[in-house]
């Protein structure tokens, strides 16, 4: 196994960062990253001579080597110190000092190392903070943020993942975020969107988005200046436990479709996300349940009329937005019935011109809709005879 390779050469190797946090919280980490005292050149030499396959990734200049072993990728990064930072990326130099490496990480809960013998190396009280569900920057908040302004959003993301109560921030941290919010203007939309989506799916979402406004962050990440926070409060209650898409939660802030377009200009969201936002803004008010025995009918009719593949999943998001849990369950079990009559059937009955076929099909579709999509081919064609 590769730890033995390191041991043979007296290089130290430990598990680093998020994986340590997950292991200590009793979760299985998605991927395990390692840190080592060996330089990239030493690691290459080590792996190549042992016949381990290296994956060429662009991480090498900041010290990361990726090894492929037993169908798994392992990222191993040399301990480093950030020399120059510009708020987006850093130039690094390598070190063998574990504490120096921990010092340049963002949050205390992400700055721990775990020896393969189970020994925890925790220079900044990360384990205490994790147990007490405290989210804190390593060292001075403003310094950490100025190294990479995206850390402002990472703070909120981990807060929504780990903190128990909505309002448990250190005032000095919030102050540092407010003073540095502008820096987010220089961060790419794609990086921001990745973090924002995770915030929207975490806990305390209405509290955290409210903070994005109070701390002047919102304007630099594409959110509308006058976002409707009351609607967000309502919708974030509605969608609890319904597994909404991030865009469904976010749309509650939007008043008009321009809000979606502006978000897209800043964050370069996917086409599908943009269309979902536009769909919800357009239909959230007037497309609602029917009074009477068939509450789902308006939604079903909408899907049948649109005849488009995406509509079904957008309607499901609309039901989550509206907090219609029961209708959502029914809708998830409903299969879109297919219209039983084709132009071919009509030709067999002697309707020949394309135009007539088109009209006839539309009339039969209307009949079929009135029947709640129950009528079969025979019944529909007998309507035509009349």
ROVO-371609 format. One record per residue (C-alpha): residue in three letters; residue number from 1; x, y, z. Coordinates in Angstrom, 1 decimal. Layout:
N
+-----+-----+--------+--------+--------+
!   r !   k !      u !      v !      w !
+-----+-----+--------+--------+--------+
! ALA ! NUM !      X !      Y !      Z !
...
+-----+-----+--------+--------+--------+
***
This chain:
386
+-----+-----+--------+--------+--------+
!   r !   k !      u !      v !      w !
+-----+-----+--------+--------+--------+
! UNK !   1 !    0.0 !    0.0 !    0.0 !
! UNK !   2 !    1.3 !    3.5 !   -0.7 !
! UNK !   3 !    1.6 !    4.6 !    3.0 !
! UNK !   4 !    4.4 !    2.0 !    3.3 !
! UNK !   5 !    6.3 !    3.6 !    0.4 !
! UNK !   6 !    6.3 !    6.9 !    2.2 !
! UNK !   7 !    7.3 !    5.3 !    5.5 !
! UNK !   8 !   10.3 !    3.5 !    3.9 !
! UNK !   9 !   11.7 !    6.8 !    2.8 !
! UNK !  10 !   10.8 !    8.6 !    6.1 !
! UNK !  11 !    8.4 !   11.0 !    4.5 !
! UNK !  12 !    5.4 !   11.8 !    6.8 !
! UNK !  13 !    2.0 !   11.2 !    5.4 !
! UNK !  14 !   -1.4 !   12.2 !    7.0 !
! UNK !  15 !   -5.0 !   12.6 !    6.0 !
! UNK !  16 !   -5.8 !   16.3 !    5.6 !
! UNK !  17 !   -8.7 !   18.8 !    5.6 !
! UNK !  18 !  -12.3 !   17.9 !    4.9 !
! UNK !  19 !  -11.8 !   14.1 !    5.2 !
! UNK !  20 !  -10.6 !   14.5 !    8.8 !
! UNK !  21 !  -13.6 !   16.7 !    9.6 !
! UNK !  22 !  -16.0 !   14.0 !    8.1 !
! UNK !  23 !  -14.2 !   11.1 !    9.9 !
! UNK !  24 !  -14.4 !   13.0 !   13.2 !
! UNK !  25 !  -18.2 !   13.7 !   12.7 !
! UNK !  26 !  -18.8 !   10.0 !   12.0 !
! UNK !  27 !  -19.4 !   10.5 !    8.3 !
! UNK !  28 !  -17.7 !    8.6 !    5.4 !
! UNK !  29 !  -15.6 !   11.2 !    3.5 !
! UNK !  30 !  -16.4 !   11.4 !   -0.3 !
! UNK !  31 !  -12.7 !   11.6 !   -1.1 !
! UNK !  32 !   -9.7 !   11.4 !    1.1 !
! UNK !  33 !   -6.9 !   13.9 !    0.5 !
! UNK !  34 !   -3.4 !   13.4 !    2.0 !
! UNK !  35 !   -0.7 !   15.8 !    2.9 !
! UNK !  36 !    3.0 !   14.9 !    3.1 !
! UNK !  37 !    6.4 !   16.3 !    3.7 !
! UNK !  38 !    7.7 !   14.8 !    0.4 !
! UNK !  39 !    8.0 !   17.2 !   -2.5 !
! UNK !  40 !    6.2 !   16.6 !   -5.8 !
! UNK !  41 !    9.5 !   15.5 !   -7.4 !
! UNK !  42 !   10.1 !   13.1 !   -4.5 !
! UNK !  43 !    6.6 !   11.7 !   -4.8 !
! UNK !  44 !    6.9 !   11.1 !   -8.5 !
! UNK !  45 !   10.2 !    9.3 !   -8.0 !
! UNK !  46 !    8.6 !    7.2 !   -5.2 !
! UNK !  47 !    5.5 !    6.2 !   -7.2 !
! UNK !  48 !    7.2 !    5.6 !  -10.5 !
! UNK !  49 !    9.8 !    3.3 !   -9.0 !
! UNK !  50 !    7.0 !    1.4 !   -7.3 !
! UNK !  51 !    5.1 !    1.1 !  -10.6 !
! UNK !  52 !    2.1 !    3.2 !   -9.3 !
! UNK !  53 !    0.2 !    5.0 !  -12.1 !
! UNK !  54 !    0.2 !    8.8 !  -11.8 !
! UNK !  55 !   -2.7 !   10.8 !  -13.3 !
! UNK !  56 !   -1.5 !   13.9 !  -15.0 !
! UNK !  57 !   -3.5 !   16.7 !  -13.5 !
! UNK !  58 !   -2.6 !   20.4 !  -13.3 !
! UNK !  59 !   -2.0 !   20.4 !   -9.6 !
! UNK !  60 !    1.7 !   19.8 !   -9.7 !
! UNK !  61 !    2.8 !   23.4 !   -9.6 !
! UNK !  62 !    1.0 !   23.9 !   -6.3 !
! UNK !  63 !    2.2 !   20.6 !   -5.0 !
! UNK !  64 !   -0.5 !   18.0 !   -5.7 !
! UNK !  65 !    0.2 !   14.6 !   -7.2 !
! UNK !  66 !   -2.7 !   12.3 !   -8.0 !
! UNK !  67 !   -2.0 !    8.5 !   -7.8 !
! UNK !  68 !   -4.3 !    5.8 !   -9.2 !
! UNK !  69 !   -4.5 !    2.7 !   -7.0 !
! UNK !  70 !   -7.2 !    0.0 !   -6.8 !
! UNK !  71 !   -9.6 !    2.0 !   -9.1 !
! UNK !  72 !   -9.4 !    5.0 !   -6.9 !
! UNK !  73 !   -7.7 !    8.4 !   -7.2 !
! UNK !  74 !   -5.6 !    9.6 !   -4.3 !
! UNK !  75 !   -4.6 !   13.3 !   -4.1 !
! UNK !  76 !   -1.4 !   13.8 !   -2.1 !
! UNK !  77 !   -0.2 !   17.4 !   -1.6 !
! UNK !  78 !    3.1 !   18.6 !   -0.3 !
! UNK !  79 !    2.9 !   20.8 !    2.8 !
! UNK !  80 !    3.1 !   24.4 !    1.7 !
! UNK !  81 !    3.1 !   28.1 !    2.6 !
! UNK !  82 !    1.3 !   30.7 !    0.5 !
! UNK !  83 !    3.8 !   33.3 !   -0.5 !
! UNK !  84 !    1.8 !   35.7 !   -2.6 !
! UNK !  85 !   -2.0 !   35.8 !   -2.7 !
! UNK !  86 !   -4.2 !   38.0 !   -4.9 !
! UNK !  87 !   -7.6 !   37.1 !   -3.5 !
! UNK !  88 !   -8.0 !   34.3 !   -6.0 !
! UNK !  89 !   -5.0 !   32.1 !   -6.2 !
! UNK !  90 !   -1.7 !   31.8 !   -4.4 !
! UNK !  91 !    2.0 !   31.2 !   -5.2 !
! UNK !  92 !    3.3 !   28.6 !   -2.9 !
! UNK !  93 !    6.6 !   27.3 !   -1.5 !
! UNK !  94 !    7.0 !   23.9 !    0.1 !
! UNK !  95 !    7.6 !   23.3 !    3.8 !
! UNK !  96 !    7.9 !   20.4 !    6.2 !
! UNK !  97 !    6.2 !   22.3 !    9.0 !
! UNK !  98 !    2.7 !   20.9 !    9.5 !
! UNK !  99 !    1.5 !   23.9 !   11.5 !
! UNK ! 100 !    2.5 !   26.3 !    8.8 !
! UNK ! 101 !    0.4 !   24.3 !    6.3 !
! UNK ! 102 !   -2.6 !   24.3 !    8.7 !
! UNK ! 103 !   -2.3 !   28.0 !    9.1 !
! UNK ! 104 !   -3.1 !   28.8 !    5.5 !
! UNK ! 105 !   -6.3 !   26.7 !    5.5 !
! UNK ! 106 !   -9.7 !   28.5 !    5.7 !
! UNK ! 107 !  -11.7 !   27.2 !    8.7 !
! UNK ! 108 !  -10.5 !   25.6 !   11.9 !
! UNK ! 109 !  -12.7 !   22.5 !   11.3 !
! UNK ! 110 !  -10.9 !   22.1 !    7.9 !
! UNK ! 111 !   -7.4 !   22.6 !    9.2 !
! UNK ! 112 !   -6.7 !   19.3 !   11.1 !
! UNK ! 113 !   -4.5 !   16.3 !   10.1 !
! UNK ! 114 !   -5.0 !   12.7 !   11.0 !
! UNK ! 115 !   -2.0 !   10.3 !   11.2 !
! UNK ! 116 !   -2.6 !    6.9 !    9.8 !
! UNK ! 117 !   -2.0 !    5.6 !   13.3 !
! UNK ! 118 !   -5.1 !    7.6 !   14.5 !
! UNK ! 119 !   -3.2 !   10.5 !   16.0 !
! UNK ! 120 !   -4.9 !   13.8 !   15.6 !
! UNK ! 121 !   -2.8 !   16.9 !   14.8 !
! UNK ! 122 !   -5.0 !   19.9 !   15.5 !
! UNK ! 123 !   -3.2 !   23.3 !   15.8 !
! UNK ! 124 !   -6.2 !   25.6 !   15.9 !
! UNK ! 125 !   -8.7 !   24.0 !   18.1 !
! UNK ! 126 !  -10.7 !   22.5 !   15.2 !
! UNK ! 127 !  -11.8 !   19.5 !   17.1 !
! UNK ! 128 !  -13.3 !   21.6 !   19.9 !
! UNK ! 129 !  -15.0 !   23.8 !   17.3 !
! UNK ! 130 !  -16.4 !   20.7 !   15.5 !
! UNK ! 131 !  -17.8 !   19.3 !   18.7 !
! UNK ! 132 !  -19.3 !   22.6 !   19.6 !
! UNK ! 133 !  -20.5 !   23.2 !   16.0 !
! UNK ! 134 !  -18.6 !   26.5 !   15.8 !
! UNK ! 135 !  -17.5 !   27.8 !   12.4 !
! UNK ! 136 !  -14.4 !   29.9 !   12.7 !
! UNK ! 137 !  -11.6 !   31.1 !   10.4 !
! UNK ! 138 !   -8.1 !   30.0 !   11.2 !
! UNK ! 139 !   -6.3 !   33.0 !   12.7 !
! UNK ! 140 !   -7.6 !   36.4 !   11.6 !
! UNK ! 141 !  -10.8 !   36.3 !    9.6 !
! UNK ! 142 !   -9.9 !   39.3 !    7.4 !
! UNK ! 143 !   -6.5 !   37.8 !    6.5 !
! UNK ! 144 !   -8.0 !   34.4 !    5.5 !
! UNK ! 145 !  -10.7 !   36.1 !    3.4 !
! UNK ! 146 !   -8.2 !   38.4 !    1.6 !
! UNK ! 147 !   -6.2 !   35.3 !    0.5 !
! UNK ! 148 !   -9.3 !   34.0 !   -1.3 !
! UNK ! 149 !  -12.6 !   36.0 !   -1.2 !
! UNK ! 150 !  -14.6 !   32.8 !   -2.1 !
! UNK ! 151 !  -13.9 !   31.8 !    1.6 !
! UNK ! 152 !  -16.8 !   34.2 !    2.5 !
! UNK ! 153 !  -19.2 !   31.8 !    0.8 !
! UNK ! 154 !  -17.4 !   28.8 !    2.2 !
! UNK ! 155 !  -18.0 !   30.2 !    5.7 !
! UNK ! 156 !  -21.8 !   30.3 !    5.0 !
! UNK ! 157 !  -21.8 !   26.9 !    3.4 !
! UNK ! 158 !  -20.1 !   25.2 !    6.4 !
! UNK ! 159 !  -22.3 !   27.2 !    8.7 !
! UNK ! 160 !  -25.4 !   25.7 !    7.0 !
! UNK ! 161 !  -23.9 !   22.3 !    7.2 !
! UNK ! 162 !  -22.6 !   22.2 !   10.8 !
! UNK ! 163 !  -24.0 !   24.9 !   13.0 !
! UNK ! 164 !  -27.0 !   24.1 !   15.2 !
! UNK ! 165 !  -28.6 !   27.4 !   15.7 !
! UNK ! 166 !  -29.1 !   30.1 !   13.0 !
! UNK ! 167 !  -27.5 !   33.0 !   14.9 !
! UNK ! 168 !  -24.3 !   31.8 !   16.3 !
! UNK ! 169 !  -21.6 !   33.9 !   14.6 !
! UNK ! 170 !  -18.7 !   35.7 !   16.0 !
! UNK ! 171 !  -19.4 !   39.4 !   15.6 !
! UNK ! 172 !  -15.8 !   40.0 !   14.4 !
! UNK ! 173 !  -16.2 !   37.4 !   11.7 !
! UNK ! 174 !  -19.3 !   39.1 !   10.4 !
! UNK ! 175 !  -17.5 !   42.4 !   10.5 !
! UNK ! 176 !  -14.6 !   41.0 !    8.4 !
! UNK ! 177 !  -17.1 !   39.6 !    5.9 !
! UNK ! 178 !  -18.8 !   42.9 !    5.5 !
! UNK ! 179 !  -15.6 !   44.8 !    5.1 !
! UNK ! 180 !  -14.3 !   42.4 !    2.4 !
! UNK ! 181 !  -17.6 !   41.6 !    0.6 !
! UNK ! 182 !  -16.5 !   43.7 !   -2.4 !
! UNK ! 183 !  -13.7 !   41.3 !   -3.1 !
! UNK ! 184 !  -16.2 !   38.8 !   -4.4 !
! UNK ! 185 !  -16.7 !   41.0 !   -7.4 !
! UNK ! 186 !  -13.4 !   39.6 !   -8.7 !
! UNK ! 187 !  -14.3 !   35.9 !   -8.3 !
! UNK ! 188 !  -15.6 !   34.0 !  -11.3 !
! UNK ! 189 !  -19.3 !   33.3 !  -11.4 !
! UNK ! 190 !  -18.8 !   29.6 !  -11.8 !
! UNK ! 191 !  -16.9 !   29.3 !   -8.5 !
! UNK ! 192 !  -19.5 !   31.4 !   -6.7 !
! UNK ! 193 !  -22.4 !   29.3 !   -8.1 !
! UNK ! 194 !  -20.9 !   26.1 !   -6.8 !
! UNK ! 195 !  -20.8 !   27.5 !   -3.3 !
! UNK ! 196 !  -24.2 !   29.2 !   -3.5 !
! UNK ! 197 !  -25.9 !   26.1 !   -4.6 !
! UNK ! 198 !  -24.6 !   24.2 !   -1.5 !
! UNK ! 199 !  -25.8 !   27.1 !    0.8 !
! UNK ! 200 !  -29.2 !   26.9 !   -0.8 !
! UNK ! 201 !  -29.5 !   23.2 !    0.0 !
! UNK ! 202 !  -28.1 !   23.4 !    3.6 !
! UNK ! 203 !  -29.7 !   24.3 !    6.9 !
! UNK ! 204 !  -30.6 !   27.8 !    8.0 !
! UNK ! 205 !  -30.9 !   28.9 !    4.4 !
! UNK ! 206 !  -33.2 !   31.8 !    5.0 !
! UNK ! 207 !  -31.0 !   33.1 !    7.8 !
! UNK ! 208 !  -27.9 !   32.8 !    5.7 !
! UNK ! 209 !  -29.3 !   34.5 !    2.6 !
! UNK ! 210 !  -30.6 !   37.3 !    4.8 !
! UNK ! 211 !  -27.0 !   37.7 !    6.1 !
! UNK ! 212 !  -25.8 !   37.8 !    2.5 !
! UNK ! 213 !  -27.9 !   40.9 !    2.1 !
! UNK ! 214 !  -27.1 !   42.5 !    5.5 !
! UNK ! 215 !  -23.4 !   42.1 !    5.0 !
! UNK ! 216 !  -23.5 !   43.6 !    1.4 !
! UNK ! 217 !  -22.5 !   40.3 !   -0.2 !
! UNK ! 218 !  -25.6 !   39.8 !   -2.3 !
! UNK ! 219 !  -25.0 !   42.6 !   -4.9 !
! UNK ! 220 !  -21.5 !   41.1 !   -5.8 !
! UNK ! 221 !  -22.8 !   37.6 !   -6.5 !
! UNK ! 222 !  -25.7 !   38.4 !   -8.8 !
! UNK ! 223 !  -28.6 !   38.5 !   -6.4 !
! UNK ! 224 !  -31.3 !   41.1 !   -7.0 !
! UNK ! 225 !  -30.9 !   44.2 !   -4.9 !
! UNK ! 226 !  -34.4 !   44.1 !   -3.5 !
! UNK ! 227 !  -34.8 !   40.3 !   -3.0 !
! UNK ! 228 !  -38.1 !   39.3 !   -1.4 !
! UNK ! 229 !  -36.8 !   37.8 !    1.8 !
! UNK ! 230 !  -40.4 !   37.2 !    3.2 !
! UNK ! 231 !  -41.1 !   35.0 !    0.2 !
! UNK ! 232 !  -37.8 !   33.2 !    0.8 !
! UNK ! 233 !  -38.9 !   32.6 !    4.5 !
! UNK ! 234 !  -42.1 !   31.1 !    3.2 !
! UNK ! 235 !  -40.6 !   29.0 !    0.5 !
! UNK ! 236 !  -37.8 !   27.6 !    2.6 !
! UNK ! 237 !  -40.4 !   26.3 !    5.0 !
! UNK ! 238 !  -42.4 !   24.9 !    2.1 !
! UNK ! 239 !  -39.5 !   22.9 !    0.6 !
! UNK ! 240 !  -38.2 !   21.4 !    3.8 !
! UNK ! 241 !  -37.7 !   17.7 !    3.3 !
! UNK ! 242 !  -38.8 !   17.9 !   -0.4 !
! UNK ! 243 !  -35.3 !   17.9 !   -1.9 !
! UNK ! 244 !  -35.8 !   21.0 !   -4.1 !
! UNK ! 245 !  -33.3 !   22.0 !   -6.7 !
! UNK ! 246 !  -31.1 !   25.0 !   -5.6 !
! UNK ! 247 !  -32.8 !   27.2 !   -8.2 !
! UNK ! 248 !  -36.2 !   26.5 !   -6.8 !
! UNK ! 249 !  -35.2 !   27.9 !   -3.4 !
! UNK ! 250 !  -33.4 !   30.9 !   -5.0 !
! UNK ! 251 !  -36.3 !   31.9 !   -7.2 !
! UNK ! 252 !  -38.2 !   32.9 !   -4.1 !
! UNK ! 253 !  -36.0 !   36.0 !   -4.0 !
! UNK ! 254 !  -36.9 !   37.1 !   -7.6 !
! UNK ! 255 !  -39.7 !   39.5 !   -8.4 !
! UNK ! 256 !  -39.4 !   39.5 !  -12.2 !
! UNK ! 257 !  -37.8 !   37.5 !  -14.9 !
! UNK ! 258 !  -35.0 !   40.0 !  -15.3 !
! UNK ! 259 !  -33.8 !   38.9 !  -11.9 !
! UNK ! 260 !  -33.1 !   35.5 !  -13.4 !
! UNK ! 261 !  -31.4 !   36.9 !  -16.4 !
! UNK ! 262 !  -29.1 !   39.1 !  -14.3 !
! UNK ! 263 !  -28.2 !   36.1 !  -12.1 !
! UNK ! 264 !  -27.3 !   34.2 !  -15.2 !
! UNK ! 265 !  -25.1 !   37.0 !  -16.5 !
! UNK ! 266 !  -23.1 !   37.0 !  -13.3 !
! UNK ! 267 !  -23.0 !   33.3 !  -12.5 !
! UNK ! 268 !  -23.3 !   31.6 !  -15.9 !
! UNK ! 269 !  -25.9 !   29.1 !  -14.6 !
! UNK ! 270 !  -26.9 !   26.2 !  -16.8 !
! UNK ! 271 !  -29.6 !   26.6 !  -19.4 !
! UNK ! 272 !  -31.8 !   24.2 !  -17.5 !
! UNK ! 273 !  -31.4 !   26.1 !  -14.2 !
! UNK ! 274 !  -32.1 !   29.4 !  -16.0 !
! UNK ! 275 !  -35.3 !   28.0 !  -17.6 !
! UNK ! 276 !  -36.5 !   26.6 !  -14.3 !
! UNK ! 277 !  -36.1 !   30.0 !  -12.7 !
! UNK ! 278 !  -38.0 !   31.7 !  -15.5 !
! UNK ! 279 !  -40.7 !   29.0 !  -15.4 !
! UNK ! 280 !  -41.2 !   29.4 !  -11.6 !
! UNK ! 281 !  -41.3 !   33.2 !  -11.8 !
! UNK ! 282 !  -43.9 !   33.0 !  -14.6 !
! UNK ! 283 !  -46.2 !   30.3 !  -13.2 !
! UNK ! 284 !  -45.9 !   30.3 !   -9.3 !
! UNK ! 285 !  -48.9 !   32.6 !   -8.8 !
! UNK ! 286 !  -51.6 !   31.4 !  -11.2 !
! UNK ! 287 !  -50.8 !   27.8 !  -11.7 !
! UNK ! 288 !  -52.3 !   26.4 !   -8.5 !
! UNK ! 289 !  -54.4 !   23.4 !   -7.3 !
! UNK ! 290 !  -57.9 !   23.1 !   -8.5 !
! UNK ! 291 !  -60.8 !   23.3 !   -6.0 !
! UNK ! 292 !  -62.7 !   20.1 !   -6.0 !
! UNK ! 293 !  -62.1 !   16.4 !   -6.4 !
! UNK ! 294 !  -59.1 !   16.7 !   -8.9 !
! UNK ! 295 !  -56.7 !   19.2 !   -7.4 !
! UNK ! 296 !  -53.9 !   18.0 !   -9.7 !
! UNK ! 297 !  -55.8 !   18.6 !  -12.9 !
! UNK ! 298 !  -54.4 !   22.1 !  -13.7 !
! UNK ! 299 !  -50.8 !   20.8 !  -13.4 !
! UNK ! 300 !  -51.6 !   17.7 !  -15.5 !
! UNK ! 301 !  -53.3 !   19.8 !  -18.1 !
! UNK ! 302 !  -50.3 !   22.1 !  -18.2 !
! UNK ! 303 !  -48.0 !   19.2 !  -18.9 !
! UNK ! 304 !  -50.2 !   17.7 !  -21.5 !
! UNK ! 305 !  -50.6 !   21.1 !  -23.3 !
! UNK ! 306 !  -46.9 !   21.8 !  -23.3 !
! UNK ! 307 !  -46.0 !   18.4 !  -24.8 !
! UNK ! 308 !  -42.4 !   19.0 !  -23.7 !
! UNK ! 309 !  -40.1 !   16.7 !  -21.9 !
! UNK ! 310 !  -38.8 !   19.2 !  -19.3 !
! UNK ! 311 !  -42.2 !   20.4 !  -18.2 !
! UNK ! 312 !  -42.8 !   17.4 !  -15.9 !
! UNK ! 313 !  -39.7 !   18.1 !  -13.8 !
! UNK ! 314 !  -40.4 !   21.8 !  -13.7 !
! UNK ! 315 !  -44.0 !   21.2 !  -12.4 !
! UNK ! 316 !  -42.5 !   19.0 !   -9.6 !
! UNK ! 317 !  -40.3 !   21.9 !   -8.6 !
! UNK ! 318 !  -43.3 !   24.2 !   -8.7 !
! UNK ! 319 !  -45.2 !   21.9 !   -6.4 !
! UNK ! 320 !  -42.2 !   22.0 !   -4.0 !
! UNK ! 321 !  -42.1 !   25.8 !   -4.2 !
! UNK ! 322 !  -45.8 !   25.9 !   -3.3 !
! UNK ! 323 !  -45.3 !   23.4 !   -0.5 !
! UNK ! 324 !  -47.9 !   21.0 !   -2.0 !
! UNK ! 325 !  -46.4 !   17.9 !   -0.5 !
! UNK ! 326 !  -49.3 !   15.5 !   -1.1 !
! UNK ! 327 !  -49.8 !   16.7 !   -4.7 !
! UNK ! 328 !  -46.1 !   16.3 !   -5.2 !
! UNK ! 329 !  -46.2 !   12.6 !   -4.2 !
! UNK ! 330 !  -49.2 !   12.0 !   -6.5 !
! UNK ! 331 !  -47.5 !   13.8 !   -9.3 !
! UNK ! 332 !  -44.4 !   11.7 !   -8.9 !
! UNK ! 333 !  -46.5 !    8.6 !   -9.4 !
! UNK ! 334 !  -48.4 !    9.9 !  -12.4 !
! UNK ! 335 !  -47.2 !    8.8 !  -15.8 !
! UNK ! 336 !  -47.9 !   11.1 !  -18.7 !
! UNK ! 337 !  -50.6 !    9.3 !  -20.8 !
! UNK ! 338 !  -49.9 !    9.2 !  -24.5 !
! UNK ! 339 !  -52.5 !   10.4 !  -26.9 !
! UNK ! 340 !  -53.9 !    7.3 !  -28.5 !
! UNK ! 341 !  -54.8 !    8.6 !  -32.0 !
! UNK ! 342 !  -52.3 !    9.2 !  -34.8 !
! UNK ! 343 !  -52.6 !   10.8 !  -38.2 !
! UNK ! 344 !  -52.2 !    7.3 !  -39.6 !
! UNK ! 345 !  -55.5 !    6.3 !  -37.9 !
! UNK ! 346 !  -57.3 !    9.2 !  -39.5 !
! UNK ! 347 !  -56.0 !    8.4 !  -43.0 !
! UNK ! 348 !  -57.3 !    4.9 !  -42.6 !
! UNK ! 349 !  -60.7 !    6.5 !  -41.9 !
! UNK ! 350 !  -60.5 !    8.4 !  -45.1 !
! UNK ! 351 !  -59.4 !   11.9 !  -43.9 !
! UNK ! 352 !  -56.8 !   12.8 !  -46.5 !
! UNK ! 353 !  -55.6 !   16.4 !  -46.5 !
! UNK ! 354 !  -52.9 !   17.3 !  -44.0 !
! UNK ! 355 !  -54.8 !   20.3 !  -42.9 !
! UNK ! 356 !  -57.9 !   18.4 !  -42.1 !
! UNK ! 357 !  -55.9 !   15.8 !  -40.2 !
! UNK ! 358 !  -54.3 !   18.6 !  -38.1 !
! UNK ! 359 !  -57.7 !   20.1 !  -37.2 !
! UNK ! 360 !  -59.2 !   16.7 !  -36.4 !
! UNK ! 361 !  -56.3 !   15.7 !  -34.2 !
! UNK ! 362 !  -56.6 !   19.0 !  -32.3 !
! UNK ! 363 !  -60.4 !   18.5 !  -31.8 !
! UNK ! 364 !  -59.8 !   14.9 !  -30.6 !
! UNK ! 365 !  -57.1 !   16.1 !  -28.2 !
! UNK ! 366 !  -59.5 !   18.5 !  -26.7 !
! UNK ! 367 !  -62.1 !   15.8 !  -26.2 !
! UNK ! 368 !  -59.5 !   13.5 !  -24.7 !
! UNK ! 369 !  -58.4 !   16.3 !  -22.3 !
! UNK ! 370 !  -62.0 !   16.9 !  -21.2 !
! UNK ! 371 !  -62.3 !   13.2 !  -20.4 !
! UNK ! 372 !  -59.3 !   13.5 !  -18.0 !
! UNK ! 373 !  -57.2 !   11.7 !  -20.6 !
! UNK ! 374 !  -59.4 !    8.6 !  -20.1 !
! UNK ! 375 !  -60.9 !    8.0 !  -23.6 !
! UNK ! 376 !  -59.3 !    5.3 !  -25.7 !
! UNK ! 377 !  -58.7 !    5.2 !  -29.4 !
! UNK ! 378 !  -62.1 !    3.6 !  -30.2 !
! UNK ! 379 !  -64.1 !    6.2 !  -28.2 !
! UNK ! 380 !  -62.2 !    9.0 !  -29.7 !
! UNK ! 381 !  -62.5 !    7.8 !  -33.3 !
! UNK ! 382 !  -66.2 !    7.4 !  -32.8 !
! UNK ! 383 !  -66.4 !   11.1 !  -31.8 !
! UNK ! 384 !  -65.0 !   11.8 !  -35.2 !
! UNK ! 385 !  -67.6 !    9.8 !  -37.0 !
! UNK ! 386 !  -70.2 !   12.1 !  -35.4 !
+-----+-----+--------+--------+--------+
***
